[in-house]
Amino acid sequence: MSDDGWKDPQTIMFGANAFCQFNLCAALVNKGVLTQQEAANVMVKTANDIRSGSEDGSGQEYGERIASRYEVLASWLLGIPT
Protein backbone atom coordinates (compact mmCIF):
# COMPACT_ATOMS: atom_id res chain seq x y z
CA MET A 1 0.00 0.00 0.00
CA SER A 2 1.48 3.33 -1.00
CA ASP A 3 1.74 6.34 1.26
CA ASP A 4 -1.01 8.82 0.41
CA GLY A 5 1.08 11.73 1.68
CA TRP A 6 -1.19 12.59 4.59
CA LYS A 7 1.11 11.18 7.25
CA ASP A 8 3.60 14.05 6.98
CA PRO A 9 2.79 16.93 9.39
CA GLN A 10 3.65 19.50 6.70
CA THR A 11 1.21 17.90 4.29
CA ILE A 12 -1.51 17.73 6.92
CA MET A 13 -0.99 21.43 7.65
CA PHE A 14 -1.12 22.21 3.92
CA GLY A 15 -4.39 20.30 3.63
CA ALA A 16 -5.95 22.12 6.55
CA ASN A 17 -4.88 25.54 5.26
CA ALA A 18 -5.81 24.82 1.66
CA PHE A 19 -9.29 23.56 2.47
CA CYS A 20 -9.86 26.45 4.86
CA GLN A 21 -8.95 28.83 2.04
CA PHE A 22 -11.11 26.88 -0.42
CA ASN A 23 -14.12 26.88 1.92
CA LEU A 24 -13.70 30.59 2.65
CA CYS A 25 -13.54 31.43 -1.06
CA ALA A 26 -16.56 29.18 -1.75
CA ALA A 27 -18.54 30.92 1.01
CA LEU A 28 -17.65 34.33 -0.44
CA VAL A 29 -18.76 33.16 -3.89
CA ASN A 30 -22.05 31.86 -2.47
CA LYS A 31 -22.67 35.20 -0.74
CA GLY A 32 -21.90 37.13 -3.92
CA VAL A 33 -18.84 38.88 -2.48
CA LEU A 34 -16.50 37.26 -5.03
CA THR A 35 -17.15 35.89 -8.48
CA GLN A 36 -16.02 32.35 -9.20
CA GLN A 37 -13.21 33.72 -11.35
CA GLU A 38 -12.01 36.05 -8.57
CA ALA A 39 -12.03 33.18 -6.08
CA ALA A 40 -10.12 30.94 -8.49
CA ASN A 41 -7.61 33.75 -9.04
CA VAL A 42 -6.90 33.75 -5.28
CA MET A 43 -5.88 30.09 -5.54
CA VAL A 44 -3.82 30.64 -8.71
CA LYS A 45 -2.01 33.59 -7.11
CA THR A 46 -1.27 31.40 -4.10
CA ALA A 47 0.11 28.68 -6.39
CA ASN A 48 2.32 31.22 -8.15
CA ASP A 49 3.56 32.62 -4.83
CA ILE A 50 4.42 29.11 -3.63
CA ARG A 51 6.32 28.42 -6.85
CA SER A 52 8.30 31.64 -6.68
CA GLY A 53 9.07 31.11 -3.00
CA SER A 54 10.37 27.60 -3.51
CA GLU A 55 12.09 27.83 -6.90
CA ASP A 56 15.58 27.86 -5.38
CA GLY A 57 16.92 24.99 -3.35
CA SER A 58 15.72 21.60 -2.27
CA GLY A 59 12.10 22.66 -1.73
CA GLN A 60 11.41 23.20 -5.43
CA GLU A 61 9.82 19.79 -6.06
CA TYR A 62 7.71 20.01 -2.89
CA GLY A 63 6.69 23.57 -3.78
CA GLU A 64 5.59 22.47 -7.24
CA ARG A 65 3.46 19.66 -5.80
CA ILE A 66 1.75 22.05 -3.39
CA ALA A 67 1.26 24.71 -6.08
CA SER A 68 -0.37 22.22 -8.42
CA ARG A 69 -2.82 21.25 -5.68
CA TYR A 70 -3.86 24.89 -5.31
CA GLU A 71 -4.52 24.97 -9.06
CA VAL A 72 -6.83 21.98 -8.64
CA LEU A 73 -8.70 23.87 -5.93
CA ALA A 74 -8.98 26.83 -8.33
CA SER A 75 -10.67 24.59 -10.88
CA TRP A 76 -13.03 23.31 -8.20
CA LEU A 77 -14.04 26.89 -7.40
CA LEU A 78 -14.88 27.45 -11.06
CA GLY A 79 -17.21 24.45 -10.89
CA ILE A 80 -19.28 25.62 -7.92
CA PRO A 81 -22.95 25.79 -8.92
CA THR A 82 -24.24 29.33 -8.48
Distance bins in CASP14 RR format, pairs under 12 A and 6 or more apart:
PFRMAT RR
TARGET T0000
AUTHOR 0000-0000-0000
RMODE 2
METHOD distances of the structure
MODEL  1
1 7 0 0 0 0 0 1 0 0 0 0 0
3 11 0 0 0 0 1 0 0 0 0 0 0
4 11 0 0 0 0 1 0 0 0 0 0 0
4 12 0 0 0 0 0 1 0 0 0 0 0
5 11 1 0 1 0 0 0 0 0 0 0 0
5 12 0 0 0 0 1 0 0 0 0 0 0
5 14 0 0 0 0 0 1 0 0 0 0 0
5 15 0 0 0 0 0 1 0 0 0 0 0
5 62 0 0 0 0 0 1 0 0 0 0 0
5 65 0 0 0 0 1 0 0 0 0 0 0
5 66 0 0 0 0 0 1 0 0 0 0 0
5 69 0 0 0 0 0 1 0 0 0 0 0
6 12 1 0 0 1 0 0 0 0 0 0 0
6 13 0 0 0 0 0 1 0 0 0 0 0
6 14 0 0 0 0 1 0 0 0 0 0 0
6 15 0 0 0 0 1 0 0 0 0 0 0
6 16 0 0 0 0 0 1 0 0 0 0 0
8 14 0 0 0 0 1 0 0 0 0 0 0
8 15 0 0 0 0 0 1 0 0 0 0 0
8 62 0 0 0 0 1 0 0 0 0 0 0
8 65 0 0 0 0 0 1 0 0 0 0 0
8 66 0 0 0 0 0 1 0 0 0 0 0
9 15 0 0 0 0 0 1 0 0 0 0 0
9 16 0 0 0 0 0 1 0 0 0 0 0
10 16 0 0 0 0 0 1 0 0 0 0 0
10 17 0 0 0 0 0 1 0 0 0 0 0
10 59 0 0 0 0 0 1 0 0 0 0 0
10 62 0 0 0 0 1 0 0 0 0 0 0
10 63 0 0 0 0 0 1 0 0 0 0 0
10 65 0 0 0 0 0 1 0 0 0 0 0
10 66 0 0 0 0 1 0 0 0 0 0 0
11 17 0 0 0 0 0 1 0 0 0 0 0
11 18 0 0 0 0 0 1 0 0 0 0 0
11 62 0 0 0 0 1 0 0 0 0 0 0
11 63 0 0 0 0 0 1 0 0 0 0 0
11 65 0 0 0 0 1 0 0 0 0 0 0
11 66 0 0 0 0 1 0 0 0 0 0 0
11 69 0 0 0 0 1 0 0 0 0 0 0
12 18 0 0 0 0 0 1 0 0 0 0 0
12 19 0 0 0 0 0 1 0 0 0 0 0
13 19 0 0 0 0 0 1 0 0 0 0 0
13 20 0 0 0 0 0 1 0 0 0 0 0
13 66 0 0 0 0 0 1 0 0 0 0 0
14 20 0 0 0 0 0 1 0 0 0 0 0
14 21 0 0 0 0 0 1 0 0 0 0 0
14 22 0 0 0 0 0 1 0 0 0 0 0
14 46 0 0 0 0 0 1 0 0 0 0 0
14 50 0 0 0 0 1 0 0 0 0 0 0
14 62 0 0 0 0 1 0 0 0 0 0 0
14 63 0 0 0 0 1 0 0 0 0 0 0
14 65 0 0 0 0 1 0 0 0 0 0 0
14 66 1 0 1 0 0 0 0 0 0 0 0
14 67 0 0 0 0 0 1 0 0 0 0 0
14 68 0 0 0 0 0 1 0 0 0 0 0
14 69 1 0 0 1 0 0 0 0 0 0 0
14 70 0 0 0 0 1 0 0 0 0 0 0
14 73 0 0 0 0 0 1 0 0 0 0 0
15 21 0 0 0 0 1 0 0 0 0 0 0
15 22 0 0 0 0 1 0 0 0 0 0 0
15 23 0 0 0 0 0 1 0 0 0 0 0
15 66 0 0 0 0 1 0 0 0 0 0 0
15 69 0 0 0 0 1 0 0 0 0 0 0
15 70 0 0 0 0 0 1 0 0 0 0 0
15 72 0 0 0 0 0 1 0 0 0 0 0
15 73 0 0 0 0 1 0 0 0 0 0 0
16 22 0 0 0 0 0 1 0 0 0 0 0
16 23 0 0 0 0 0 1 0 0 0 0 0
17 23 0 0 0 0 0 1 0 0 0 0 0
17 24 0 0 0 0 0 1 0 0 0 0 0
17 43 0 0 0 0 0 1 0 0 0 0 0
17 46 0 0 0 0 1 0 0 0 0 0 0
17 50 0 0 0 0 0 1 0 0 0 0 0
17 66 0 0 0 0 1 0 0 0 0 0 0
17 69 0 0 0 0 0 1 0 0 0 0 0
17 70 0 0 0 0 0 1 0 0 0 0 0
17 73 0 0 0 0 0 1 0 0 0 0 0
18 24 0 0 0 0 0 1 0 0 0 0 0
18 25 0 0 0 0 0 1 0 0 0 0 0
18 42 0 0 0 0 0 1 0 0 0 0 0
18 43 0 0 0 0 1 0 0 0 0 0 0
18 46 0 0 0 0 1 0 0 0 0 0 0
18 47 0 0 0 0 0 1 0 0 0 0 0
18 50 0 0 0 0 0 1 0 0 0 0 0
18 65 0 0 0 0 0 1 0 0 0 0 0
18 66 0 0 0 0 1 0 0 0 0 0 0
18 67 0 0 0 0 0 1 0 0 0 0 0
18 68 0 0 0 0 0 1 0 0 0 0 0
18 69 1 0 0 1 0 0 0 0 0 0 0
18 70 1 0 0 1 0 0 0 0 0 0 0
18 71 0 0 0 0 0 1 0 0 0 0 0
18 72 0 0 0 0 1 0 0 0 0 0 0
18 73 1 0 0 1 0 0 0 0 0 0 0
18 74 0 0 0 0 0 1 0 0 0 0 0
18 76 0 0 0 0 0 1 0 0 0 0 0
18 77 0 0 0 0 0 1 0 0 0 0 0
19 25 0 0 0 0 0 1 0 0 0 0 0
19 26 0 0 0 0 1 0 0 0 0 0 0
19 43 0 0 0 0 0 1 0 0 0 0 0
19 69 0 0 0 0 0 1 0 0 0 0 0
19 70 0 0 0 0 0 1 0 0 0 0 0
19 72 0 0 0 0 0 1 0 0 0 0 0
19 73 0 0 0 0 1 0 0 0 0 0 0
19 76 0 0 0 0 0 1 0 0 0 0 0
20 26 0 0 0 0 0 1 0 0 0 0 0
20 27 0 0 0 0 0 1 0 0 0 0 0
20 73 0 0 0 0 0 1 0 0 0 0 0
21 27 0 0 0 0 0 1 0 0 0 0 0
21 28 0 0 0 0 0 1 0 0 0 0 0
21 39 0 0 0 0 1 0 0 0 0 0 0
21 40 0 0 0 0 0 1 0 0 0 0 0
21 42 1 0 0 1 0 0 0 0 0 0 0
21 43 1 0 0 1 0 0 0 0 0 0 0
21 45 0 0 0 0 0 1 0 0 0 0 0
21 46 1 0 0 1 0 0 0 0 0 0 0
21 47 0 0 0 0 0 1 0 0 0 0 0
21 69 0 0 0 0 0 1 0 0 0 0 0
21 70 0 0 0 0 1 0 0 0 0 0 0
21 73 1 0 0 1 0 0 0 0 0 0 0
21 74 0 0 0 0 0 1 0 0 0 0 0
21 76 0 0 0 0 0 1 0 0 0 0 0
21 77 0 0 0 0 0 1 0 0 0 0 0
22 28 0 0 0 0 0 1 0 0 0 0 0
22 29 0 0 0 0 0 1 0 0 0 0 0
22 39 0 0 0 0 1 0 0 0 0 0 0
22 40 0 0 0 0 0 1 0 0 0 0 0
22 42 0 0 0 0 1 0 0 0 0 0 0
22 43 1 0 0 1 0 0 0 0 0 0 0
22 46 0 0 0 0 0 1 0 0 0 0 0
22 69 0 0 0 0 0 1 0 0 0 0 0
22 70 0 0 0 0 1 0 0 0 0 0 0
22 72 0 0 0 0 1 0 0 0 0 0 0
22 73 1 0 1 0 0 0 0 0 0 0 0
22 74 0 0 0 0 1 0 0 0 0 0 0
22 75 0 0 0 0 0 1 0 0 0 0 0
22 76 1 0 0 1 0 0 0 0 0 0 0
22 77 1 0 0 1 0 0 0 0 0 0 0
22 78 0 0 0 0 0 1 0 0 0 0 0
22 79 0 0 0 0 0 1 0 0 0 0 0
22 80 0 0 0 0 0 1 0 0 0 0 0
23 29 0 0 0 0 0 1 0 0 0 0 0
23 30 0 0 0 0 0 1 0 0 0 0 0
23 39 0 0 0 0 0 1 0 0 0 0 0
23 73 0 0 0 0 0 1 0 0 0 0 0
23 76 0 0 0 0 0 1 0 0 0 0 0
23 77 0 0 0 0 0 1 0 0 0 0 0
23 80 0 0 0 0 0 1 0 0 0 0 0
24 30 0 0 0 0 0 1 0 0 0 0 0
24 31 0 0 0 0 0 1 0 0 0 0 0
24 33 0 0 0 0 0 1 0 0 0 0 0
24 34 0 0 0 0 1 0 0 0 0 0 0
24 39 0 0 0 0 1 0 0 0 0 0 0
24 42 0 0 0 0 1 0 0 0 0 0 0
24 43 0 0 0 0 0 1 0 0 0 0 0
24 73 0 0 0 0 0 1 0 0 0 0 0
24 77 0 0 0 0 0 1 0 0 0 0 0
25 31 0 0 0 0 0 1 0 0 0 0 0
25 32 0 0 0 0 0 1 0 0 0 0 0
25 33 0 0 0 0 1 0 0 0 0 0 0
25 34 1 0 0 1 0 0 0 0 0 0 0
25 35 0 0 0 0 0 1 0 0 0 0 0
25 36 0 0 0 0 1 0 0 0 0 0 0
25 37 0 0 0 0 0 1 0 0 0 0 0
25 38 0 0 0 0 1 0 0 0 0 0 0
25 39 1 1 0 0 0 0 0 0 0 0 0
25 40 0 0 0 0 1 0 0 0 0 0 0
25 41 0 0 0 0 1 0 0 0 0 0 0
25 42 1 0 1 0 0 0 0 0 0 0 0
25 43 1 0 0 1 0 0 0 0 0 0 0
25 44 0 0 0 0 0 1 0 0 0 0 0
25 45 0 0 0 0 0 1 0 0 0 0 0
25 46 0 0 0 0 0 1 0 0 0 0 0
25 70 0 0 0 0 0 1 0 0 0 0 0
25 73 0 0 0 0 1 0 0 0 0 0 0
25 74 0 0 0 0 1 0 0 0 0 0 0
25 76 0 0 0 0 1 0 0 0 0 0 0
25 77 1 0 1 0 0 0 0 0 0 0 0
25 78 0 0 0 0 0 1 0 0 0 0 0
25 79 0 0 0 0 0 1 0 0 0 0 0
25 80 0 0 0 0 1 0 0 0 0 0 0
26 32 0 0 0 0 0 1 0 0 0 0 0
26 33 0 0 0 0 0 1 0 0 0 0 0
26 34 0 0 0 0 1 0 0 0 0 0 0
26 36 0 0 0 0 1 0 0 0 0 0 0
26 39 1 0 0 1 0 0 0 0 0 0 0
26 40 0 0 0 0 0 1 0 0 0 0 0
26 42 0 0 0 0 0 1 0 0 0 0 0
26 43 0 0 0 0 0 1 0 0 0 0 0
26 73 0 0 0 0 1 0 0 0 0 0 0
26 74 0 0 0 0 0 1 0 0 0 0 0
26 76 0 0 0 0 1 0 0 0 0 0 0
26 77 1 0 0 1 0 0 0 0 0 0 0
26 78 0 0 0 0 0 1 0 0 0 0 0
26 79 0 0 0 0 1 0 0 0 0 0 0
26 80 1 0 1 0 0 0 0 0 0 0 0
26 81 0 0 0 0 0 1 0 0 0 0 0
26 82 0 0 0 0 0 1 0 0 0 0 0
27 33 0 0 0 0 1 0 0 0 0 0 0
27 34 0 0 0 0 1 0 0 0 0 0 0
27 39 0 0 0 0 1 0 0 0 0 0 0
27 77 0 0 0 0 0 1 0 0 0 0 0
27 80 0 0 0 0 0 1 0 0 0 0 0
28 34 1 0 1 0 0 0 0 0 0 0 0
28 35 0 0 0 0 1 0 0 0 0 0 0
28 36 0 0 0 0 0 1 0 0 0 0 0
28 38 0 0 0 0 1 0 0 0 0 0 0
28 39 1 0 0 1 0 0 0 0 0 0 0
28 40 0 0 0 0 0 1 0 0 0 0 0
28 42 0 0 0 0 1 0 0 0 0 0 0
28 77 0 0 0 0 1 0 0 0 0 0 0
28 80 0 0 0 0 0 1 0 0 0 0 0
29 35 1 0 0 1 0 0 0 0 0 0 0
29 36 1 0 1 0 0 0 0 0 0 0 0
29 37 0 0 0 0 1 0 0 0 0 0 0
29 38 0 0 0 0 1 0 0 0 0 0 0
29 39 1 0 1 0 0 0 0 0 0 0 0
29 40 0 0 0 0 1 0 0 0 0 0 0
29 41 0 0 0 0 0 1 0 0 0 0 0
29 42 0 0 0 0 0 1 0 0 0 0 0
29 43 0 0 0 0 0 1 0 0 0 0 0
29 76 0 0 0 0 0 1 0 0 0 0 0
29 77 1 0 0 1 0 0 0 0 0 0 0
29 78 0 0 0 0 1 0 0 0 0 0 0
29 79 0 0 0 0 1 0 0 0 0 0 0
29 80 1 0 1 0 0 0 0 0 0 0 0
29 81 0 0 0 0 0 1 0 0 0 0 0
29 82 1 0 0 1 0 0 0 0 0 0 0
30 36 0 0 0 0 0 1 0 0 0 0 0
30 39 0 0 0 0 1 0 0 0 0 0 0
30 77 0 0 0 0 0 1 0 0 0 0 0
30 80 1 0 0 1 0 0 0 0 0 0 0
30 81 0 0 0 0 1 0 0 0 0 0 0
30 82 1 0 0 1 0 0 0 0 0 0 0
31 39 0 0 0 0 0 1 0 0 0 0 0
31 82 0 0 0 0 0 1 0 0 0 0 0
32 38 0 0 0 0 1 0 0 0 0 0 0
32 39 0 0 0 0 0 1 0 0 0 0 0
32 80 0 0 0 0 0 1 0 0 0 0 0
32 82 0 0 0 0 1 0 0 0 0 0 0
33 39 0 0 0 0 1 0 0 0 0 0 0
33 42 0 0 0 0 0 1 0 0 0 0 0
34 40 0 0 0 0 1 0 0 0 0 0 0
34 41 0 0 0 0 1 0 0 0 0 0 0
34 42 1 0 0 1 0 0 0 0 0 0 0
34 43 0 0 0 0 0 1 0 0 0 0 0
34 77 0 0 0 0 1 0 0 0 0 0 0
34 80 0 0 0 0 0 1 0 0 0 0 0
34 82 0 0 0 0 0 1 0 0 0 0 0
35 41 0 0 0 0 1 0 0 0 0 0 0
35 42 0 0 0 0 0 1 0 0 0 0 0
35 77 0 0 0 0 1 0 0 0 0 0 0
35 78 0 0 0 0 0 1 0 0 0 0 0
35 80 0 0 0 0 0 1 0 0 0 0 0
35 82 0 0 0 0 1 0 0 0 0 0 0
36 42 0 0 0 0 0 1 0 0 0 0 0
36 43 0 0 0 0 0 1 0 0 0 0 0
36 74 0 0 0 0 1 0 0 0 0 0 0
36 75 0 0 0 0 0 1 0 0 0 0 0
36 76 0 0 0 0 0 1 0 0 0 0 0
36 77 1 0 1 0 0 0 0 0 0 0 0
36 78 1 0 1 0 0 0 0 0 0 0 0
36 79 1 0 0 1 0 0 0 0 0 0 0
36 80 1 0 0 1 0 0 0 0 0 0 0
36 81 0 0 0 0 1 0 0 0 0 0 0
36 82 1 0 0 1 0 0 0 0 0 0 0
37 43 0 0 0 0 0 1 0 0 0 0 0
37 44 0 0 0 0 1 0 0 0 0 0 0
37 74 0 0 0 0 1 0 0 0 0 0 0
37 75 0 0 0 0 0 1 0 0 0 0 0
37 77 0 0 0 0 1 0 0 0 0 0 0
37 78 1 0 0 1 0 0 0 0 0 0 0
37 79 0 0 0 0 0 1 0 0 0 0 0
37 80 0 0 0 0 0 1 0 0 0 0 0
37 82 0 0 0 0 0 1 0 0 0 0 0
38 44 0 0 0 0 0 1 0 0 0 0 0
38 45 0 0 0 0 0 1 0 0 0 0 0
38 74 0 0 0 0 0 1 0 0 0 0 0
38 77 0 0 0 0 1 0 0 0 0 0 0
38 78 0 0 0 0 0 1 0 0 0 0 0
39 45 0 0 0 0 0 1 0 0 0 0 0
39 46 0 0 0 0 0 1 0 0 0 0 0
39 73 0 0 0 0 1 0 0 0 0 0 0
39 74 0 0 0 0 1 0 0 0 0 0 0
39 75 0 0 0 0 0 1 0 0 0 0 0
39 76 0 0 0 0 1 0 0 0 0 0 0
39 77 1 0 1 0 0 0 0 0 0 0 0
39 78 0 0 0 0 1 0 0 0 0 0 0
39 79 0 0 0 0 0 1 0 0 0 0 0
39 80 0 0 0 0 1 0 0 0 0 0 0
39 82 0 0 0 0 0 1 0 0 0 0 0
40 46 0 0 0 0 0 1 0 0 0 0 0
40 47 0 0 0 0 0 1 0 0 0 0 0
40 70 0 0 0 0 0 1 0 0 0 0 0
40 71 0 0 0 0 1 0 0 0 0 0 0
40 72 0 0 0 0 0 1 0 0 0 0 0
40 73 0 0 0 0 1 0 0 0 0 0 0
40 74 1 0 1 0 0 0 0 0 0 0 0
40 75 1 0 0 1 0 0 0 0 0 0 0
40 76 0 0 0 0 1 0 0 0 0 0 0
40 77 1 0 1 0 0 0 0 0 0 0 0
40 78 1 0 1 0 0 0 0 0 0 0 0
40 79 0 0 0 0 1 0 0 0 0 0 0
40 80 0 0 0 0 1 0 0 0 0 0 0
41 47 0 0 0 0 0 1 0 0 0 0 0
41 48 0 0 0 0 0 1 0 0 0 0 0
41 70 0 0 0 0 0 1 0 0 0 0 0
41 71 0 0 0 0 0 1 0 0 0 0 0
41 73 0 0 0 0 0 1 0 0 0 0 0
41 74 1 0 0 1 0 0 0 0 0 0 0
41 77 0 0 0 0 1 0 0 0 0 0 0
41 78 0 0 0 0 0 1 0 0 0 0 0
42 48 0 0 0 0 0 1 0 0 0 0 0
42 49 0 0 0 0 0 1 0 0 0 0 0
42 70 0 0 0 0 1 0 0 0 0 0 0
42 71 0 0 0 0 0 1 0 0 0 0 0
42 73 0 0 0 0 1 0 0 0 0 0 0
42 74 1 0 0 1 0 0 0 0 0 0 0
42 77 0 0 0 0 1 0 0 0 0 0 0
42 78 0 0 0 0 0 1 0 0 0 0 0
43 49 0 0 0 0 0 1 0 0 0 0 0
43 50 0 0 0 0 0 1 0 0 0 0 0
43 66 0 0 0 0 0 1 0 0 0 0 0
43 67 0 0 0 0 1 0 0 0 0 0 0
43 68 0 0 0 0 0 1 0 0 0 0 0
43 69 0 0 0 0 1 0 0 0 0 0 0
43 70 1 0 1 0 0 0 0 0 0 0 0
43 71 1 0 0 1 0 0 0 0 0 0 0
43 72 0 0 0 0 1 0 0 0 0 0 0
43 73 1 0 1 0 0 0 0 0 0 0 0
43 74 1 1 0 0 0 0 0 0 0 0 0
43 75 0 0 0 0 1 0 0 0 0 0 0
43 76 0 0 0 0 1 0 0 0 0 0 0
43 77 1 0 0 1 0 0 0 0 0 0 0
43 78 0 0 0 0 1 0 0 0 0 0 0
44 50 0 0 0 0 0 1 0 0 0 0 0
44 51 0 0 0 0 0 1 0 0 0 0 0
44 67 0 0 0 0 1 0 0 0 0 0 0
44 68 0 0 0 0 0 1 0 0 0 0 0
44 70 1 0 0 1 0 0 0 0 0 0 0
44 71 1 0 0 1 0 0 0 0 0 0 0
44 72 0 0 0 0 0 1 0 0 0 0 0
44 73 0 0 0 0 1 0 0 0 0 0 0
44 74 1 0 1 0 0 0 0 0 0 0 0
44 75 0 0 0 0 1 0 0 0 0 0 0
44 77 0 0 0 0 1 0 0 0 0 0 0
44 78 0 0 0 0 0 1 0 0 0 0 0
45 51 0 0 0 0 0 1 0 0 0 0 0
45 52 0 0 0 0 0 1 0 0 0 0 0
45 67 0 0 0 0 0 1 0 0 0 0 0
45 70 0 0 0 0 1 0 0 0 0 0 0
45 71 0 0 0 0 0 1 0 0 0 0 0
45 74 0 0 0 0 1 0 0 0 0 0 0
46 52 0 0 0 0 0 1 0 0 0 0 0
46 53 0 0 0 0 0 1 0 0 0 0 0
46 63 0 0 0 0 0 1 0 0 0 0 0
46 66 0 0 0 0 1 0 0 0 0 0 0
46 67 1 0 0 1 0 0 0 0 0 0 0
46 68 0 0 0 0 0 1 0 0 0 0 0
46 69 0 0 0 0 0 1 0 0 0 0 0
46 70 1 0 1 0 0 0 0 0 0 0 0
46 71 0 0 0 0 1 0 0 0 0 0 0
46 72 0 0 0 0 0 1 0 0 0 0 0
46 73 0 0 0 0 1 0 0 0 0 0 0
46 74 0 0 0 0 1 0 0 0 0 0 0
46 77 0 0 0 0 0 1 0 0 0 0 0
47 53 0 0 0 0 0 1 0 0 0 0 0
47 54 0 0 0 0 0 1 0 0 0 0 0
47 63 0 0 0 0 1 0 0 0 0 0 0
47 64 0 0 0 0 1 0 0 0 0 0 0
47 65 0 0 0 0 0 1 0 0 0 0 0
47 66 0 0 0 0 1 0 0 0 0 0 0
47 67 1 0 1 0 0 0 0 0 0 0 0
47 68 1 0 0 1 0 0 0 0 0 0 0
47 69 0 0 0 0 1 0 0 0 0 0 0
47 70 1 1 0 0 0 0 0 0 0 0 0
47 71 1 0 1 0 0 0 0 0 0 0 0
47 72 0 0 0 0 1 0 0 0 0 0 0
47 73 0 0 0 0 1 0 0 0 0 0 0
47 74 1 0 0 1 0 0 0 0 0 0 0
47 75 0 0 0 0 0 1 0 0 0 0 0
48 54 0 0 0 0 0 1 0 0 0 0 0
48 55 0 0 0 0 0 1 0 0 0 0 0
48 63 0 0 0 0 0 1 0 0 0 0 0
48 64 0 0 0 0 0 1 0 0 0 0 0
48 66 0 0 0 0 0 1 0 0 0 0 0
48 67 1 0 0 1 0 0 0 0 0 0 0
48 68 0 0 0 0 0 1 0 0 0 0 0
48 70 0 0 0 0 1 0 0 0 0 0 0
48 71 0 0 0 0 1 0 0 0 0 0 0
48 74 0 0 0 0 0 1 0 0 0 0 0
49 55 0 0 0 0 0 1 0 0 0 0 0
49 63 0 0 0 0 0 1 0 0 0 0 0
49 66 0 0 0 0 0 1 0 0 0 0 0
49 67 0 0 0 0 1 0 0 0 0 0 0
49 70 0 0 0 0 1 0 0 0 0 0 0
50 59 0 0 0 0 0 1 0 0 0 0 0
50 60 0 0 0 0 0 1 0 0 0 0 0
50 62 0 0 0 0 1 0 0 0 0 0 0
50 63 1 0 1 0 0 0 0 0 0 0 0
50 64 0 0 0 0 1 0 0 0 0 0 0
50 65 0 0 0 0 1 0 0 0 0 0 0
50 66 1 0 1 0 0 0 0 0 0 0 0
50 67 1 0 1 0 0 0 0 0 0 0 0
50 68 0 0 0 0 1 0 0 0 0 0 0
50 69 0 0 0 0 1 0 0 0 0 0 0
50 70 1 0 0 1 0 0 0 0 0 0 0
50 71 0 0 0 0 0 1 0 0 0 0 0
51 59 0 0 0 0 0 1 0 0 0 0 0
51 60 0 0 0 0 1 0 0 0 0 0 0
51 61 0 0 0 0 0 1 0 0 0 0 0
51 62 0 0 0 0 0 1 0 0 0 0 0
51 63 1 0 0 1 0 0 0 0 0 0 0
51 64 1 0 0 1 0 0 0 0 0 0 0
51 65 0 0 0 0 0 1 0 0 0 0 0
51 66 0 0 0 0 1 0 0 0 0 0 0
51 67 1 0 1 0 0 0 0 0 0 0 0
51 68 0 0 0 0 1 0 0 0 0 0 0
51 69 0 0 0 0 0 1 0 0 0 0 0
51 70 0 0 0 0 1 0 0 0 0 0 0
51 71 0 0 0 0 0 1 0 0 0 0 0
52 60 0 0 0 0 0 1 0 0 0 0 0
52 63 0 0 0 0 0 1 0 0 0 0 0
52 64 0 0 0 0 0 1 0 0 0 0 0
52 67 0 0 0 0 1 0 0 0 0 0 0
53 59 0 0 0 0 1 0 0 0 0 0 0
53 60 0 0 0 0 1 0 0 0 0 0 0
53 62 0 0 0 0 0 1 0 0 0 0 0
53 63 1 0 0 1 0 0 0 0 0 0 0
53 64 0 0 0 0 0 1 0 0 0 0 0
53 66 0 0 0 0 0 1 0 0 0 0 0
53 67 0 0 0 0 1 0 0 0 0 0 0
54 60 1 0 1 0 0 0 0 0 0 0 0
54 61 0 0 0 0 1 0 0 0 0 0 0
54 62 1 0 0 1 0 0 0 0 0 0 0
54 63 1 0 1 0 0 0 0 0 0 0 0
54 64 1 0 0 1 0 0 0 0 0 0 0
54 65 0 0 0 0 1 0 0 0 0 0 0
54 66 1 0 0 1 0 0 0 0 0 0 0
54 67 1 0 0 1 0 0 0 0 0 0 0
55 61 0 0 0 0 0 1 0 0 0 0 0
55 62 0 0 0 0 0 1 0 0 0 0 0
55 63 0 0 0 0 1 0 0 0 0 0 0
55 64 0 0 0 0 1 0 0 0 0 0 0
55 67 0 0 0 0 0 1 0 0 0 0 0
56 63 0 0 0 0 0 1 0 0 0 0 0
57 63 0 0 0 0 0 1 0 0 0 0 0
57 64 0 0 0 0 0 1 0 0 0 0 0
59 65 0 0 0 0 1 0 0 0 0 0 0
59 66 0 0 0 0 1 0 0 0 0 0 0
59 67 0 0 0 0 0 1 0 0 0 0 0
60 66 0 0 0 0 0 1 0 0 0 0 0
60 67 0 0 0 0 0 1 0 0 0 0 0
61 67 0 0 0 0 0 1 0 0 0 0 0
61 68 0 0 0 0 0 1 0 0 0 0 0
62 68 0 0 0 0 0 1 0 0 0 0 0
62 69 0 0 0 0 0 1 0 0 0 0 0
63 69 0 0 0 0 1 0 0 0 0 0 0
63 70 0 0 0 0 0 1 0 0 0 0 0
64 70 0 0 0 0 0 1 0 0 0 0 0
64 71 0 0 0 0 0 1 0 0 0 0 0
65 71 0 0 0 0 0 1 0 0 0 0 0
65 72 0 0 0 0 0 1 0 0 0 0 0
66 72 0 0 0 0 0 1 0 0 0 0 0
66 73 0 0 0 0 0 1 0 0 0 0 0
67 73 0 0 0 0 0 1 0 0 0 0 0
67 74 0 0 0 0 0 1 0 0 0 0 0
68 74 0 0 0 0 0 1 0 0 0 0 0
68 75 0 0 0 0 0 1 0 0 0 0 0
69 75 0 0 0 0 0 1 0 0 0 0 0
69 76 0 0 0 0 0 1 0 0 0 0 0
70 76 0 0 0 0 0 1 0 0 0 0 0
70 77 0 0 0 0 0 1 0 0 0 0 0
71 77 0 0 0 0 0 1 0 0 0 0 0
71 78 0 0 0 0 0 1 0 0 0 0 0
72 78 0 0 0 0 0 1 0 0 0 0 0
72 79 0 0 0 0 0 1 0 0 0 0 0
73 79 0 0 0 0 0 1 0 0 0 0 0
73 80 0 0 0 0 0 1 0 0 0 0 0
74 80 0 0 0 0 0 1 0 0 0 0 0
END
